[in-house]
Amino acid sequence: MNSIVGKFWHPSLFKFAVTGVLNTLVGLGTIYALKWFWQVADTSANIIGYVVGVTFSLVVNSRWTFQSRDSLLSIAPRYLIVILCAYLINLASVSACIGVLHINAYLAHAIGTIPYATITYIGARWWVFNRSSIATNAP
């Protein structure tokens, strides 16, 4: 059991969680600013906020969380694929919680963040920022 925990527990996990909180603030901040100051419609504000958030998380996860030496342009396609997969799994989870399990929609969305974050971390750590591109001086 310790070897399984050891495989998943890594200093990058804490940094990933911090980045996720900051990413949420940046994405929501963007959405709220667009709506408040420029009266941008909800859907447009959400799309722009999501793009800003994904870009922020790509940069911070690349340089700080996983200490990648690769160019952002070279890793962006893999990162976007991971984000898309995580989003689709999130959407399926939320839909199942609401439609099948009859869980309150607000709680269902909160539950949906768990598979989203898990898939994103696993995909980022083991595929996007693979070991050959991660700095070896991690604590």
BAPA-379457 format. One record per residue (C-alpha): residue number from 1; x, y, z. Coordinates in steps of 0.05 Angstrom, whole numbers. Example, Ala and Ser with C-alpha at 12.3 -4.5 7.8 and 13.67 -1.06 7.14 Angstrom:
<nodes>
node n = 1; X = 246; Y = -90; Z = 156
node n = 2; X = 273; Y = -21; Z = 143
</nodes>
This chain:
<nodes>
node n = 1; X = 0; Y = 0; Z = 0
node n = 2; X = 57; Y = 48; Z = 16
node n = 3; X = 85; Y = 41; Z = -54
node n = 4; X = 17; Y = 61; Z = -84
node n = 5; X = 13; Y = 122; Z = -38
node n = 6; X = 86; Y = 138; Z = -54
node n = 7; X = 71; Y = 137; Z = -129
node n = 8; X = 16; Y = 189; Z = -121
node n = 9; X = 43; Y = 231; Z = -64
node n = 10; X = 95; Y = 277; Z = -92
node n = 11; X = 114; Y = 349; Z = -76
node n = 12; X = 81; Y = 368; Z = -142
node n = 13; X = 13; Y = 347; Z = -113
node n = 14; X = 13; Y = 404; Z = -62
node n = 15; X = 36; Y = 454; Z = -115
node n = 16; X = -18; Y = 428; Z = -162
node n = 17; X = -71; Y = 440; Z = -109
node n = 18; X = -47; Y = 511; Z = -96
node n = 19; X = -46; Y = 524; Z = -171
node n = 20; X = -117; Y = 498; Z = -176
node n = 21; X = -141; Y = 546; Z = -123
node n = 22; X = -105; Y = 604; Z = -156
node n = 23; X = -132; Y = 582; Z = -224
node n = 24; X = -203; Y = 583; Z = -197
node n = 25; X = -193; Y = 654; Z = -172
node n = 26; X = -163; Y = 676; Z = -238
node n = 27; X = -217; Y = 643; Z = -280
node n = 28; X = -275; Y = 667; Z = -237
node n = 29; X = -243; Y = 735; Z = -230
node n = 30; X = -240; Y = 741; Z = -305
node n = 31; X = -313; Y = 720; Z = -313
node n = 32; X = -337; Y = 767; Z = -259
node n = 33; X = -296; Y = 826; Z = -286
node n = 34; X = -322; Y = 814; Z = -357
node n = 35; X = -394; Y = 812; Z = -332
node n = 36; X = -388; Y = 870; Z = -282
node n = 37; X = -346; Y = 920; Z = -321
node n = 38; X = -363; Y = 904; Z = -394
node n = 39; X = -431; Y = 869; Z = -388
node n = 40; X = -406; Y = 809; Z = -427
node n = 41; X = -458; Y = 754; Z = -434
node n = 42; X = -452; Y = 693; Z = -389
node n = 43; X = -431; Y = 643; Z = -442
node n = 44; X = -379; Y = 689; Z = -472
node n = 45; X = -352; Y = 709; Z = -404
node n = 46; X = -348; Y = 635; Z = -384
node n = 47; X = -310; Y = 616; Z = -447
node n = 48; X = -261; Y = 673; Z = -440
node n = 49; X = -253; Y = 659; Z = -365
node n = 50; X = -240; Y = 585; Z = -380
node n = 51; X = -188; Y = 602; Z = -433
node n = 52; X = -153; Y = 650; Z = -385
node n = 53; X = -155; Y = 598; Z = -330
node n = 54; X = -128; Y = 541; Z = -373
node n = 55; X = -72; Y = 586; Z = -398
node n = 56; X = -55; Y = 608; Z = -327
node n = 57; X = -54; Y = 535; Z = -303
node n = 58; X = -12; Y = 513; Z = -362
node n = 59; X = 41; Y = 566; Z = -347
node n = 60; X = 41; Y = 557; Z = -271
node n = 61; X = 38; Y = 481; Z = -273
node n = 62; X = 92; Y = 478; Z = -325
node n = 63; X = 142; Y = 525; Z = -292
node n = 64; X = 126; Y = 518; Z = -218
node n = 65; X = 88; Y = 454; Z = -204
node n = 66; X = 125; Y = 407; Z = -250
node n = 67; X = 186; Y = 450; Z = -265
node n = 68; X = 185; Y = 432; Z = -338
node n = 69; X = 241; Y = 455; Z = -383
node n = 70; X = 200; Y = 445; Z = -447
node n = 71; X = 171; Y = 503; Z = -485
node n = 72; X = 98; Y = 519; Z = -471
node n = 73; X = 81; Y = 511; Z = -544
node n = 74; X = 109; Y = 440; Z = -545
node n = 75; X = 69; Y = 417; Z = -484
node n = 76; X = 5; Y = 457; Z = -497
node n = 77; X = -28; Y = 405; Z = -543
node n = 78; X = -18; Y = 348; Z = -492
node n = 79; X = -42; Y = 393; Z = -436
node n = 80; X = -105; Y = 413; Z = -474
node n = 81; X = -120; Y = 340; Z = -489
node n = 82; X = -115; Y = 324; Z = -414
node n = 83; X = -159; Y = 383; Z = -397
node n = 84; X = -211; Y = 362; Z = -449
node n = 85; X = -212; Y = 290; Z = -423
node n = 86; X = -218; Y = 314; Z = -351
node n = 87; X = -274; Y = 361; Z = -371
node n = 88; X = -313; Y = 306; Z = -406
node n = 89; X = -305; Y = 260; Z = -346
node n = 90; X = -327; Y = 318; Z = -301
node n = 91; X = -388; Y = 329; Z = -345
node n = 92; X = -406; Y = 255; Z = -343
node n = 93; X = -397; Y = 253; Z = -268
node n = 94; X = -440; Y = 314; Z = -256
node n = 95; X = -493; Y = 287; Z = -304
node n = 96; X = -494; Y = 219; Z = -269
node n = 97; X = -498; Y = 251; Z = -200
node n = 98; X = -557; Y = 293; Z = -221
node n = 99; X = -594; Y = 246; Z = -269
node n = 100; X = -581; Y = 178; Z = -239
node n = 101; X = -565; Y = 189; Z = -166
node n = 102; X = -611; Y = 250; Z = -159
node n = 103; X = -559; Y = 290; Z = -121
node n = 104; X = -570; Y = 365; Z = -113
node n = 105; X = -539; Y = 401; Z = -173
node n = 106; X = -494; Y = 445; Z = -131
node n = 107; X = -466; Y = 385; Z = -94
node n = 108; X = -460; Y = 347; Z = -160
node n = 109; X = -416; Y = 401; Z = -189
node n = 110; X = -373; Y = 400; Z = -127
node n = 111; X = -366; Y = 325; Z = -132
node n = 112; X = -348; Y = 332; Z = -206
node n = 113; X = -286; Y = 372; Z = -187
node n = 114; X = -256; Y = 308; Z = -157
node n = 115; X = -249; Y = 267; Z = -221
node n = 116; X = -231; Y = 331; Z = -259
node n = 117; X = -173; Y = 347; Z = -213
node n = 118; X = -151; Y = 274; Z = -208
node n = 119; X = -149; Y = 263; Z = -283
node n = 120; X = -115; Y = 330; Z = -294
node n = 121; X = -60; Y = 315; Z = -243
node n = 122; X = -48; Y = 244; Z = -267
node n = 123; X = -47; Y = 265; Z = -340
node n = 124; X = -2; Y = 325; Z = -326
node n = 125; X = 47; Y = 288; Z = -282
node n = 126; X = 55; Y = 225; Z = -323
node n = 127; X = 41; Y = 247; Z = -394
node n = 128; X = 45; Y = 323; Z = -405
node n = 129; X = 104; Y = 336; Z = -361
node n = 130; X = 138; Y = 269; Z = -367
node n = 131; X = 201; Y = 253; Z = -327
node n = 132; X = 248; Y = 270; Z = -383
node n = 133; X = 224; Y = 342; Z = -384
node n = 134; X = 218; Y = 353; Z = -308
node n = 135; X = 276; Y = 385; Z = -271
node n = 136; X = 311; Y = 334; Z = -227
node n = 137; X = 321; Y = 382; Z = -169
node n = 138; X = 251; Y = 374; Z = -142
node n = 139; X = 250; Y = 373; Z = -65
</nodes>
